Amino acid sequence: MLKVGLTGSIAVGKSFVCEVFRELGAFVLDADQTAREVVAPNSKGLALIIEKFGAEVLQENGELDRVKMAGIVFADEEKRLLLNSIVHPLVFEAQNEWLAQCERLKPDGIAIVDAALMIESGGYKRFTKLIVVWCDFAIQLDRLIKRNSFSEAEALKRINAQMPQEEKKKFADYLIDTSKGFEDTRRQVIEIFEQLRVL
């Protein structure tokens, strides 16, 4: 089975790209979803977060308050690294289980793991190929402001907390530029999927 990593910065269109890969028949795992699962109530991940950050990062229903947590870690690099050191190993473990399951279902299939911090965490090294999704900076900024109702300053803070897109692109085996909209992006995804199938 071909194991493919997919990454890209915030608000560049990774979700749409993953949707198209799914339609084409690839297995696709969203690392954000996995990251939510590993810190679900009563999980090992959530217990570790409470131990390091205190119970004030919880909502009344016992779930992690993601907005409050984001506020803490985006303002403090050390706390962001601490959170990542808790969550990343648990996410890797869950991804490995998922990949093994996909391989059992379809040994000649294509399994794609989508994760924003794949390069930063070193996780990309576990994959045969790496796809980087990107778009023009002005488009990224505009999408993020509209999608999350952020001020420009807040959106810039989120973008600047990540590795620059130009840096990410250097790691890519394949690039998908979403700047020109859905149809153009879909065309690129189909082309790459055909190349991956040959592998």
N, CA, C and O of each residue as an XYZ file, in Angstrom:
796
protein
N       0.830     -1.201      0.000
C       0.000      0.000      0.000
C       0.868      1.256      0.000
O       1.890      1.320      0.684
N       0.448      2.249     -0.774
C       1.215      3.491     -0.853
C       0.772      4.441      0.266
O      -0.406      4.779      0.382
N       1.740      4.862      1.084
C       1.425      5.766      2.196
C       1.867      7.178      1.824
O       3.046      7.429      1.570
N       0.909      8.087      1.797
C       1.170      9.448      1.322
C       0.833     10.454      2.414
O      -0.224     10.373      3.040
N       1.733     11.396      2.637
C       1.458     12.488      3.559
C       0.928     13.679      2.781
O       1.343     13.922      1.648
N       0.012     14.420      3.389
C      -0.502     15.632      2.750
C      -0.480     16.746      3.781
O      -0.965     16.574      4.899
N       0.081     17.885      3.409
C       0.170     18.985      4.364
C       0.026     20.313      3.646
O      -0.067     20.368      2.420
N       0.010     21.365      4.415
C      -0.133     22.712      3.881
C      -0.520     23.615      5.037
O      -0.965     23.139      6.081
N      -0.353     24.893      4.857
C      -0.633     25.831      5.943
C      -2.135     25.995      6.145
O      -2.944     25.408      5.427
N      -2.483     26.799      7.130
C      -3.880     27.070      7.477
C      -4.587     27.768      6.308
O      -4.020     28.657      5.673
N      -5.829     27.356      6.033
C      -6.710     28.021      5.052
C      -6.195     28.000      3.614
O      -6.440     28.940      2.857
N      -5.478     26.929      3.229
C      -5.026     26.845      1.835
C      -5.901     25.898      1.003
O      -5.703     25.785     -0.206
N      -6.864     25.220      1.635
C      -7.765     24.355      0.872
C      -7.486     22.866      0.976
O      -7.850     22.101      0.083
N      -6.838     22.447      2.069
C      -6.523     21.018      2.237
C      -7.785     20.162      2.295
O      -7.808     19.050      1.766
N      -8.834     20.676      2.935
C     -10.064     19.877      3.102
C     -10.685     19.522      1.756
O     -11.119     18.391      1.534
N     -10.720     20.511      0.860
C     -11.281     20.242     -0.474
C     -10.440     19.218     -1.220
O     -10.977     18.303     -1.845
N      -9.125     19.370     -1.155
C      -8.205     18.434     -1.820
C      -8.451     17.010     -1.300
O      -8.508     16.058     -2.078
N      -8.593     16.880      0.008
C      -8.831     15.555      0.614
C     -10.159     14.958      0.156
O     -10.273     13.756     -0.081
N     -11.158     15.833      0.040
C     -12.480     15.402     -0.419
C     -12.373     14.780     -1.824
O     -12.963     13.733     -2.089
N     -11.620     15.431     -2.712
C     -11.455     14.924     -4.076
C     -10.693     13.595     -4.067
O     -11.068     12.661     -4.776
N      -9.633     13.508     -3.275
C      -8.892     12.240     -3.173
C      -9.819     11.120     -2.698
O      -9.746      9.995     -3.195
N     -10.694     11.432     -1.732
C     -11.660     10.432     -1.243
C     -12.577      9.979     -2.372
O     -12.799      8.783     -2.562
N     -13.106     10.943     -3.119
C     -14.001     10.617     -4.247
C     -13.305      9.697     -5.239
O     -13.937      8.817     -5.823
N     -12.007      9.899     -5.430
C     -11.244      9.104     -6.404
C     -10.917      7.697     -5.891
O     -10.470      6.840     -6.654
N     -11.143      7.467     -4.590
C     -10.956      6.119     -4.056
C      -9.795      5.941     -3.097
O      -9.491      4.821     -2.688
N      -9.139      7.046     -2.731
C      -8.051      6.927     -1.741
C      -8.653      6.872     -0.334
O      -9.737      7.402     -0.090
N      -7.941      6.231      0.575
C      -8.284      6.334      1.996
C      -7.709      7.670      2.466
O      -6.562      7.988      2.152
N      -8.482      8.452      3.209
C      -7.953      9.739      3.683
C      -8.234      9.887      5.177
O      -9.363      9.709      5.634
N      -7.191     10.216      5.920
C      -7.342     10.453      7.365
C      -7.004     11.908      7.666
O      -5.954     12.418      7.274
N      -7.911     12.551      8.363
C      -7.717     13.949      8.753
C      -7.067     13.982     10.137
O      -7.673     13.562     11.123
N      -5.832     14.481     10.204
C      -5.110     14.482     11.482
C      -5.782     15.370     12.523
O      -5.663     15.117     13.722
N      -6.490     16.415     12.075
C      -7.217     17.267     13.036
C      -8.267     16.435     13.768
O      -8.448     16.549     14.980
N      -8.950     15.596     12.993
C      -9.963     14.717     13.589
C      -9.294     13.769     14.587
O      -9.797     13.563     15.691
N      -8.167     13.201     14.192
C      -7.424     12.295     15.078
C      -6.972     13.036     16.328
O      -7.043     12.507     17.438
N      -6.501     14.275     16.135
C      -6.038     15.079     17.278
C      -7.186     15.336     18.253
O      -6.979     15.394     19.466
N      -8.403     15.491     17.710
C      -9.568     15.670     18.600
C      -9.857     14.380     19.360
O     -10.168     14.403     20.551
N      -9.750     13.253     18.654
C     -10.061     11.959     19.280
C      -9.078     11.621     20.406
O      -9.478     11.079     21.437
N      -7.787     11.943     20.210
C      -6.808     11.554     21.239
C      -6.883     12.428     22.489
O      -6.243     12.126     23.495
N      -7.672     13.525     22.429
C      -7.864     14.352     23.636
C      -9.345     14.385     24.046
O      -9.790     15.307     24.730
N     -10.092     13.372     23.619
C     -11.509     13.270     23.984
C     -11.634     13.048     25.493
O     -10.677     12.617     26.136
N     -12.818     13.342     26.066
C     -12.999     13.099     27.504
C     -12.596     11.672     27.893
O     -12.858     10.723     27.154
N     -11.962     11.530     29.052
C     -11.490     10.252     29.601
C     -10.326      9.625     28.836
O      -9.986      8.466     29.070
N      -9.713     10.379     27.926
C      -8.573      9.824     27.182
C      -7.269     10.105     27.928
O      -7.188     10.978     28.792
N      -6.253      9.324     27.554
C      -4.915      9.517     28.104
C      -4.413     10.934     27.753
O      -3.801     11.616     28.576
N      -4.690     11.347     26.517
C      -4.246     12.662     26.053
C      -4.802     13.799     26.886
O      -4.078     14.723     27.257
N      -6.098     13.727     27.178
C      -6.728     14.805     27.951
C      -6.183     14.822     29.384
O      -5.971     15.888     29.962
N      -5.965     13.651     29.939
C      -5.403     13.571     31.304
C      -4.033     14.249     31.355
O      -3.730     14.964     32.310
N      -3.208     14.027     30.334
C      -1.881     14.641     30.279
C      -1.974     16.165     30.128
O      -1.193     16.906     30.724
N      -2.938     16.616     29.324
C      -3.119     18.067     29.134
C      -3.546     18.729     30.446
O      -3.043     19.797     30.796
N      -4.474     18.096     31.169
C      -4.934     18.658     32.455
C      -3.760     18.717     33.433
O      -3.603     19.681     34.183
N      -2.940     17.663     33.407
C      -1.773     17.600     34.292
C      -0.818     18.777     34.028
O      -0.271     19.353     34.968
N      -0.622     19.129     32.750
C       0.352     20.181     32.399
C      -0.251     21.580     32.362
O       0.435     22.554     32.670
N      -1.535     21.696     31.986
C      -2.130     23.025     31.770
C      -3.201     23.397     32.801
O      -3.642     24.545     32.863
N      -3.614     22.408     33.613
C      -4.647     22.692     34.610
C      -6.052     22.486     34.053
O      -6.260     22.471     32.840
N      -7.021     22.327     34.973
C      -8.400     22.026     34.579
C      -9.110     23.216     33.940
O     -10.200     23.063     33.389
N      -8.494     24.413     34.012
C      -9.173     25.582     33.419
C      -9.227     25.536     31.886
O      -9.883     26.372     31.265
N      -8.534     24.551     31.270
C      -8.634     24.432     29.811
C      -9.809     23.527     29.404
O      -9.955     23.181     28.232
N     -10.632     23.153     30.373
C     -11.800     22.314     30.073
C     -13.067     23.147     29.967
O     -13.202     24.192     30.603
N     -14.007     22.650     29.135
C     -15.351     23.227     29.121
C     -16.126     22.610     30.284
O     -15.651     21.679     30.933
N     -17.328     23.142     30.542
C     -18.141     22.612     31.654
C     -18.481     21.136     31.462
O     -18.616     20.398     32.438
N     -18.621     20.702     30.203
C     -18.994     19.303     29.943
C     -17.799     18.347     30.009
O     -17.936     17.156     29.728
N     -16.615     18.878     30.386
C     -15.445     18.014     30.535
C     -14.607     17.856     29.276
O     -13.570     17.193     29.293
N     -15.063     18.475     28.169
C     -14.278     18.415     26.937
C     -13.217     19.509     26.944
O     -13.337     20.505     27.657
N     -12.185     19.309     26.144
C     -11.137     20.316     26.013
C     -11.725     21.566     25.361
O     -12.412     21.478     24.343
N     -11.455     22.721     25.947
C     -11.883     23.990     25.355
C     -10.828     24.391     24.323
O      -9.808     24.994     24.656
N     -11.099     24.041     23.068
C     -10.098     24.216     21.997
C      -9.783     25.686     21.741
O      -8.647     26.039     21.426
N     -10.798     26.544     21.880
C     -10.597     27.983     21.648
C      -9.669     28.560     22.720
O      -8.740     29.311     22.423
N      -9.944     28.191     23.969
C      -9.100     28.665     25.082
C      -7.673     28.133     24.931
O      -6.701     28.861     25.131
N      -7.568     26.851     24.577
C      -6.261     26.214     24.402
C      -5.474     26.905     23.288
O      -4.282     27.176     23.433
N      -6.159     27.187     22.174
C      -5.506     27.866     21.040
C      -5.002     29.244     21.462
O      -3.905     29.659     21.087
N      -5.823     29.948     22.249
C      -5.421     31.260     22.753
C      -4.136     31.184     23.572
O      -3.264     32.046     23.465
N      -4.035     30.138     24.391
C      -2.847     29.954     25.248
C      -1.618     29.629     24.396
O      -0.573     30.265     24.536
N      -1.752     28.628     23.507
C      -0.557     28.130     22.810
C      -0.107     29.018     21.646
O       1.073     29.026     21.296
N      -1.036     29.761     21.050
C      -0.603     30.653     19.970
C       0.087     31.890     20.514
O       0.783     32.593     19.781
N      -0.103     32.156     21.800
C       0.540     33.327     22.411
C       1.876     32.970     23.066
O       2.640     33.860     23.437
N       2.160     31.672     23.208
C       3.349     31.258     23.957
C       3.988     30.035     23.295
O       3.467     28.922     23.368
N       5.122     30.273     22.651
C       5.812     29.221     21.881
C       6.131     27.994     22.737
O       5.976     26.860     22.284
N       6.577     28.224     23.976
C       6.945     27.117     24.853
C       5.734     26.223     25.157
O       5.834     24.996     25.174
N       4.593     26.872     25.396
C       3.371     26.097     25.697
C       2.868     25.363     24.457
O       2.299     24.275     24.548
N       3.090     25.984     23.290
C       2.681     25.336     22.041
C       3.512     24.061     21.839
O       2.981     23.020     21.451
N       4.811     24.156     22.104
C       5.685     22.977     21.965
C       5.327     21.904     22.991
O       5.387     20.710     22.699
N       4.957     22.336     24.186
C       4.540     21.388     25.230
C       3.278     20.634     24.797
O       3.199     19.411     24.916
N       2.302     21.380     24.296
C       1.063     20.730     23.835
C       1.371     19.739     22.711
O       0.875     18.612     22.717
N       2.203     20.170     21.737
C       2.553     19.281     20.622
C       3.265     18.017     21.106
O       3.068     16.935     20.554
N       4.098     18.165     22.147
C       4.834     16.998     22.658
C       3.888     15.979     23.311
O       4.223     14.800     23.423
N       2.715     16.440     23.738
C       1.703     15.531     24.300
C       0.887     14.900     23.167
O       0.684     13.686     23.131
N       0.428     15.743     22.250
C      -0.545     15.290     21.241
C       0.103     14.501     20.087
O      -0.442     13.489     19.646
N       1.273     14.970     19.598
C       1.853     14.328     18.406
C       2.112     12.824     18.546
O       1.738     12.070     17.648
N       2.740     12.353     19.645
C       2.973     10.900     19.743
C       1.671     10.089     19.732
O       1.618      8.995     19.171
N       0.629     10.638     20.356
C      -0.663      9.926     20.396
C      -1.298      9.898     19.005
O      -1.905      8.902     18.613
N      -1.152     10.998     18.264
C      -1.687     11.068     16.901
C      -0.943     10.077     15.997
O      -1.562      9.373     15.199
N       0.396     10.029     16.129
C       1.197      9.087     15.324
C       0.710      7.656     15.553
O       0.521      6.885     14.612
N       0.516      7.328     16.822
C       0.074      5.981     17.198
C      -1.269      5.648     16.538
O      -1.446      4.564     15.981
N      -2.208      6.597     16.611
C      -3.542      6.400     16.018
C      -3.440      6.290     14.491
O      -4.137      5.484     13.876
N      -2.570      7.103     13.886
C      -2.381      7.051     12.430
C      -1.821      5.700     12.009
O      -2.257      5.123     11.012
N      -0.861      5.200     12.765
C      -0.252      3.905     12.422
C      -1.280      2.779     12.459
O      -1.269      1.885     11.614
N      -2.172      2.837     13.453
C      -3.241      1.827     13.537
C      -4.151      1.920     12.320
O      -4.537      0.910     11.732
N      -4.487      3.170     11.954
C      -5.367      3.403     10.807
C      -4.715      2.900      9.514
O      -5.366      2.248      8.698
N      -3.428      3.207      9.337
C      -2.711      2.767      8.126
C      -2.682      1.244      8.024
O      -2.857      0.686      6.941
N      -2.463      0.578      9.154
C      -2.442     -0.893      9.166
C      -3.806     -1.459      8.753
O      -3.898     -2.456      8.037
N      -4.859     -0.787      9.232
C      -6.235     -1.197      8.911
C      -6.500     -1.039      7.406
O      -7.076     -1.928      6.778
N      -6.075      0.094      6.833
C      -6.257      0.344      5.392
C      -5.530     -0.719      4.574
O      -6.042     -1.219      3.573
N      -4.327     -1.047      5.026
C      -3.513     -2.035      4.298
C      -4.202     -3.400      4.285
O      -4.151     -4.123      3.290
N      -4.845     -3.743      5.402
C      -5.582     -5.019      5.462
C      -6.764     -4.987      4.500
O      -7.049     -5.983      3.834
N      -7.453     -3.852      4.422
C      -8.638     -3.724      3.561
C      -8.268     -3.738      2.082
O      -8.945     -4.365      1.268
N      -7.170     -3.030      1.740
C      -6.812     -2.895      0.328
C      -5.299     -2.762      0.202
O      -4.768     -1.652      0.173
N      -4.604     -3.906      0.127
C      -3.135     -3.890      0.107
C      -2.528     -3.049     -1.014
O      -1.420     -2.531     -0.873
N      -3.266     -2.909     -2.148
C      -2.719     -2.104     -3.252
C      -3.350     -0.713     -3.304
O      -3.310     -0.043     -4.335
N      -3.932     -0.288     -2.184
C      -4.596      1.011     -2.144
C      -3.642      2.176     -1.882
O      -2.431      2.001     -1.746
N      -4.232      3.372     -1.817
C      -3.478      4.590     -1.506
C      -4.085      5.173     -0.229
O      -5.281      5.461     -0.165
N      -3.239      5.340      0.778
C      -3.712      5.917      2.043
C      -3.033      7.267      2.252
O      -1.808      7.378      2.216
N      -3.853      8.285      2.470
C      -3.340      9.655      2.609
C      -3.655     10.179      4.005
O      -4.803     10.157      4.448
N      -2.621     10.648      4.687
C      -2.819     11.272      5.999
C      -2.606     12.775      5.836
O      -1.549     13.226      5.395
N      -3.631     13.535      6.201
C      -3.593     14.993      6.093
C      -3.268     15.580      7.459
O      -4.022     15.384      8.412
N      -2.145     16.303      7.565
C      -1.764     16.913      8.843
C      -1.046     18.237      8.609
O      -0.095     18.309      7.831
N      -1.509     19.277      9.288
C      -0.943     20.618      9.090
C       0.521     20.693      9.504
O       1.313     21.384      8.862
N       0.888     19.982     10.580
C       2.251     20.123     11.119
C       3.155     18.933     10.781
O       4.100     18.630     11.509
N       2.854     18.280      9.691
C       3.577     17.062      9.323
C       5.081     17.290      9.133
O       5.888     16.446      9.522
N       5.456     18.416      8.542
C       6.880     18.691      8.310
C       7.543     19.099      9.628
O       8.607     18.595      9.989
N       6.886     20.030     10.341
C       7.441     20.515     11.611
C       7.665     19.393     12.615
O       8.657     19.395     13.344
N       6.738     18.427     12.654
C       6.837     17.342     13.645
C       7.760     16.213     13.174
O       8.071     15.304     13.943
N       8.196     16.271     11.916
C       9.018     15.183     11.364
C       8.185     14.004     10.898
O       8.726     13.021     10.391
N       6.873     14.094     11.066
C       5.978     12.982     10.719
C       5.992     12.620      9.243
O       5.666     11.492      8.873
N       6.370     13.581      8.393
C       6.365     13.327      6.943
C       7.343     12.212      6.544
O       7.185     11.595      5.491
N       8.352     11.957      7.390
C       9.366     10.950      7.056
C       8.793      9.535      7.020
O       9.417      8.618      6.485
N       7.603      9.364      7.592
C       7.002      8.023      7.628
C       6.283      7.670      6.324
O       5.793      6.553      6.156
N       6.229      8.649      5.394
C       5.446      8.432      4.165
C       6.343      8.313      2.938
O       7.435      8.878      2.883
N       5.846      7.558      1.952
C       6.603      7.355      0.718
C       6.649      8.645     -0.102
O       7.677      8.976     -0.692
N       5.534      9.366     -0.132
C       5.431     10.609     -0.901
C       4.780     11.698     -0.039
O       4.005     11.420      0.876
N       5.124     12.940     -0.369
C       4.537     14.070      0.362
C       3.919     15.059     -0.617
O       4.566     15.510     -1.563
N       2.650     15.386     -0.369
C       1.938     16.396     -1.172
C       1.830     17.659     -0.321
O       1.414     17.602      0.836
N       2.207     18.797     -0.900
C       2.034     20.068     -0.194
C       0.988     20.901     -0.943
O       1.130     21.185     -2.133
N      -0.059     21.283     -0.217
C      -1.126     22.135     -0.757
C      -0.784     23.574     -0.383
O      -0.411     23.849      0.757
N      -0.910     24.483     -1.331
C      -0.562     25.879     -1.042
C      -1.431     26.806     -1.887
O      -2.135     26.360     -2.792
N      -1.374     28.092     -1.582
C      -2.026     29.097     -2.431
C      -1.339     30.442     -2.213
O      -0.525     30.596     -1.303
N      -1.676     31.403     -3.053
C      -1.095     32.738     -2.904
C      -1.394     33.277     -1.514
O      -2.471     33.050     -0.963
N      -0.424     33.996     -0.956
C      -0.554     34.497      0.417
C      -1.797     35.363      0.601
O      -2.512     35.211      1.591
N      -2.062     36.271     -0.340
C      -3.212     37.184     -0.211
C      -4.528     36.398     -0.163
O      -5.456     36.761      0.559
N      -4.587     35.320     -0.943
C      -5.791     34.471     -0.970
C      -5.928     33.725      0.354
O      -7.019     33.622      0.915
N      -4.798     33.207      0.846
C      -4.798     32.496      2.138
C      -5.314     33.413      3.254
O      -6.166     33.021      4.052
N      -4.785     34.630      3.293
C      -5.168     35.594      4.334
C      -6.659     35.898      4.254
O      -7.358     35.907      5.268
N      -7.136     36.145      3.042
C      -8.546     36.465      2.819
C      -9.446     35.301      3.229
O     -10.472     35.503      3.879
N      -9.055     34.071      2.844
C      -9.856     32.883      3.200
C      -9.942     32.718      4.715
O     -11.007     32.419      5.255
N      -8.816     32.916      5.396
C      -8.782     32.713      6.846
C      -9.637     33.747      7.571
O     -10.356     33.417      8.514
N      -9.557     34.998      7.125
C     -10.358     36.075      7.738
C     -11.842     35.754      7.577
O     -12.617     35.871      8.526
N     -12.232     35.345      6.360
C     -13.652     35.043      6.091
C     -14.115     33.787      6.816
O     -15.193     33.762      7.410
N     -13.281     32.735      6.760
C     -13.682     31.434      7.328
C     -13.836     31.495      8.843
O     -14.795     30.953      9.393
N     -12.893     32.153      9.520
C     -12.893     32.145     10.987
C     -13.352     33.457     11.608
O     -13.297     33.627     12.826
N     -13.809     34.392     10.759
C     -14.205     35.735     11.235
C     -13.093     36.373     12.069
O     -13.359     36.984     13.104
N     -11.845     36.228     11.612
C     -10.699     36.812     12.315
C     -10.475     38.241     11.848
O     -10.853     38.611     10.736
N      -9.860     39.033     12.702
C      -9.322     40.318     12.249
C      -8.082     39.991     11.423
O      -7.571     38.873     11.486
N      -7.597     40.955     10.653
C      -6.392     40.700      9.856
C      -5.212     40.371     10.775
O      -4.405     39.493     10.471
N      -5.119     41.085     11.901
C      -4.008     40.861     12.841
C      -4.038     39.441     13.401
O      -3.001     38.785     13.500
N      -5.233     38.967     13.767
C      -5.384     37.613     14.324
C      -5.026     36.562     13.261
O      -4.349     35.573     13.547
N      -5.498     36.802     12.030
C      -5.214     35.867     10.937
C      -3.710     35.809     10.658
O      -3.155     34.729     10.451
N      -3.063     36.959     10.653
C      -1.615     37.001     10.407
C      -0.849     36.273     11.506
O       0.156     35.609     11.249
N      -1.347     36.412     12.748
C      -0.692     35.746     13.884
C      -0.727     34.219     13.683
O       0.262     33.528     13.926
N      -1.882     33.713     13.239
C      -2.029     32.270     13.013
C      -1.122     31.797     11.866
O      -0.455     30.768     11.970
N      -1.114     32.567     10.780
C      -0.292     32.190      9.622
C       1.195     32.221      9.991
O       1.955     31.322      9.631
N       1.593     33.268     10.712
C       3.013     33.437     11.049
C       3.506     32.449     12.105
O       4.712     32.275     12.279
N       2.573     31.801     12.811
C       2.961     30.784     13.805
C       3.361     29.479     13.117
O       3.913     28.577     13.746
N       3.071     29.392     11.801
C       3.387     28.162     11.063
C       4.626     28.362     10.191
O       5.042     29.487      9.913
N       5.197     27.246      9.774
C       6.323     27.293      8.837
C       5.851     27.996      7.560
O       4.752     27.716      7.081
N       6.662     28.906      7.000
C       6.249     29.592      5.773
C       5.971     28.605      4.636
O       6.625     27.568      4.524
N       4.984     28.948      3.790
C       4.604     28.059      2.682
C       5.799     27.743      1.775
O       5.976     26.603      1.347
N       6.617     28.767      1.484
C       7.764     28.557      0.591
C       8.705     27.479      1.140
O       9.287     26.699      0.386
N       8.837     27.458      2.461
C       9.688     26.465      3.134
C       9.072     25.072      2.987
O       9.772     24.110      2.670
N       7.759     24.968      3.218
C       7.062     23.679      3.115
C       7.195     23.094      1.715
O       7.378     21.888      1.547
N       7.100     23.970      0.709
C       7.112     23.505     -0.674
C       8.415     22.768     -1.022
O       8.429     21.909     -1.904
N       9.495     23.105     -0.331
C      10.795     22.462     -0.601
C      10.771     20.967     -0.270
O      11.567     20.200     -0.812
N       9.871     20.555      0.609
C       9.802     19.150      1.036
C       8.913     18.297      0.119
O       8.888     17.072      0.242
N       8.189     18.941     -0.793
C       7.118     18.259     -1.531
C       7.608     17.374     -2.667
O       8.549     17.716     -3.383
N       6.948     16.230     -2.816
C       7.091     15.439     -4.040
C       6.092     15.945     -5.076
O       6.346     15.906     -6.280
N       4.949     16.421     -4.579
C       3.899     16.963     -5.442
C       3.376     18.254     -4.816
O       3.257     18.359     -3.596
N       3.064     19.239     -5.670
C       2.483     20.498     -5.193
C       1.091     20.660     -5.778
O       0.859     20.348     -6.946
N       0.162     21.153     -4.957
C      -1.180     21.486     -5.446
C      -1.441     22.945     -5.085
O      -1.476     23.312     -3.911
N      -1.622     23.768     -6.116
C      -1.872     25.201     -5.930
C      -3.378     25.445     -6.041
O      -3.965     25.241     -7.104
N      -3.999     25.881     -4.944
C      -5.463     26.067     -4.934
C      -5.882     27.510     -5.238
O      -7.049     27.863     -5.071
N      -4.939     28.340     -5.681
C      -5.219     29.771     -5.873
C      -6.323     30.040     -6.895
O      -7.049     31.027     -6.779
N      -6.453     29.159     -7.901
C      -7.396     29.444     -9.001
C      -8.776     28.822     -8.810
O      -9.577     28.789     -9.744
N      -9.053     28.331     -7.610
C     -10.403     27.838     -7.345
C     -10.580     26.328     -7.478
O      -9.628     25.588     -7.724
N     -11.837     25.893     -7.308
C     -12.155     24.468     -7.166
C     -11.839     23.621     -8.394
O     -11.220     22.564     -8.272
N     -12.258     24.076     -9.580
C     -12.084     23.236    -10.779
C     -10.616     23.000    -11.105
O     -10.206     21.882    -11.418
N      -9.831     24.072    -11.026
C      -8.405     23.951    -11.310
C      -7.731     23.031    -10.280
O      -6.858     22.230    -10.618
N      -8.156     23.166     -9.026
C      -7.597     22.317     -7.957
C      -7.961     20.855     -8.210
O      -7.119     19.965     -8.088
N      -9.227     20.618     -8.564
C      -9.691     19.245     -8.828
C      -8.848     18.605     -9.943
O      -8.458     17.443     -9.839
N      -8.572     19.365    -11.003
C      -7.768     18.868    -12.128
C      -6.389     18.412    -11.636
O      -5.904     17.352    -12.030
N      -5.763     19.222    -10.770
C      -4.433     18.867    -10.248
C      -4.482     17.611     -9.390
O      -3.595     16.761     -9.465
N      -5.535     17.500     -8.568
C      -5.674     16.329     -7.690
C      -5.814     15.057     -8.532
O      -5.195     14.037     -8.230
N      -6.629     15.124     -9.586
C      -6.834     13.953    -10.445
C      -5.509     13.542    -11.096
O      -5.184     12.357    -11.154
N      -4.751     14.524    -11.584
C      -3.451     14.228    -12.212
C      -2.507     13.521    -11.231
O      -1.847     12.541    -11.578
N      -2.460     14.041    -10.005
C      -1.559     13.458     -8.998
C      -2.025     12.061     -8.592
O      -1.216     11.155     -8.391
N      -3.346     11.905     -8.474
C      -3.888     10.592     -8.101
C      -3.487      9.544     -9.146
O      -3.122      8.421     -8.800
N      -3.558      9.924    -10.426
C      -3.178      8.988    -11.508
C      -1.694      8.605    -11.366
O      -1.328      7.442    -11.539
N      -0.852      9.592    -11.049
C       0.589      9.307    -10.874
C       0.832      8.388     -9.668
O       1.685      7.502     -9.712
N       0.077      8.612     -8.604
C       0.225      7.782     -7.407
C      -0.225      6.342     -7.686
O       0.365      5.387     -7.180
N      -1.280      6.203     -8.498
C      -1.775      4.860     -8.821
C      -0.718      4.056     -9.560
O      -0.595      2.848     -9.356
N       0.041      4.720    -10.416
C       1.110      4.051    -11.168
C       2.171      3.518    -10.199
O       2.731      2.439    -10.399
N       2.432      4.297     -9.150
C       3.423      3.861     -8.154
C       2.931      2.619     -7.414
O       3.628      2.105     -6.538
